[in-house]
Amino acid sequence: MGKRRKKVIGLICLIGLMGFGSGVTQGAEITLRYAGNLPLEHHVTKGQELYAKLIMEKTKGKVKVEVYPAGQLYSDKDMTRALPSGAVDMGTVTNDQWSGLVPSLMSLQLNLFYDDRPHWWRTMDGETGEILKKELEKVGVKLLYWMDYGAVELATKFPLRKLEDIKGKRMRGYGETSVKYLGLLGSIPTFLGGGEMYMALQRGIIDGVYSGTTSFYDRKIYEVTKYVCIGPHNFSPFLVLINLEKWNQLPADVQKAMLEVALTAQEWGRKECEKKDIECLELLKQKGMEVNVLSPEEKKRWREASKGIIDIFLKRAGNLGEKLLALAEKAR
């Protein structure tokens, strides 16, 4: 056999071993770009970094996850297009902003509906979570795990102690459900990304924002508002997603490893979030913010005023919405 022929055969064998042209393959180093939108010091960003580290350790360096926080790649509003299209591989995204694509996700953000965090977690960890995973796959993404963002409250320039105080005020919502909630309460809602809140408040474009206490602190919202109104009005899950086509290209052992460490990252996020909610509320007080907790009677008034949010959800989600509502009630 001639030397030239031997070289050609050797090259063909090498290409076969490498799995040339088959996408992500066994034995190759895999790099995944992982986008987020929270500030560098926020616990959600820390959760991204933890998950990336756990994946690298579990796969013994086979998979490298590059974390791009604070909107470095895409804003939270743009992620609904970037992830399904494959423009980015992974992302930690706001649940409410994805309900336009997956209406059933609204079930996790029914304002003033869940009794407490354990009730909310029981709902996500049961049949509801499995149903939502399948619904997400229909739009081209796979849910890896839920990241707890925390209790969602109101930070305002004006005193907010009773329902009448919010009427006519210009309030920021972060997605479909939150905007509808604020409208039902009588305010004038607008949809803004997290990174837009500070400047909008500073310029007087809005009078208050609906977001997490952790975000109020990390985004320095205390510099441009004075009051915090605590319900809790809602609990907000973030979703850790991966582009479905990219996921299907990954080797089975890598998929298994990513799902295994996802459970560790999810549990860390829940514990860290509870701790951060308490810490940040105290820090906001130290920064001079006045905190008001709605009384049971006042909270009942807010719930009555916003009960239309369930009607909107059921209209959007249909029979599946009825089932998800029943599952949430069962988990109460």
Buried (B, 14 or more C-beta within 10 A) or exposed (E): EEEEEEEEEEEEEEEEEEBEEEEBBBEBEBEBBBBBBBBEEBBBBBBBBBBBBBBBEBBEEBBEBEBBBBBEBBBBBBBBEBBBEEBBBBBBBBBBBBBEBBBBBBBBBBBBBBEEBEBBBBBBEBEBBEBBBEBBBEBBBBBBBBBBBBBBBBBBBEEBBBBEBBEEBBBBBBBBBBBBBBBBBBBBBBBBBBBBBBEBBEEEEBBBBBBBBBBBBBBEBBEBBBBBBBBBBBBBBBBBBBBBBBBEBBBEEBBEBBEEBBEBBBEBBBEBBBEBBEBBBEBBEEEEBBBBEBEEEBBEBBBEBBBEBBEBBBEBBEEBBEBBBEBBEEBE
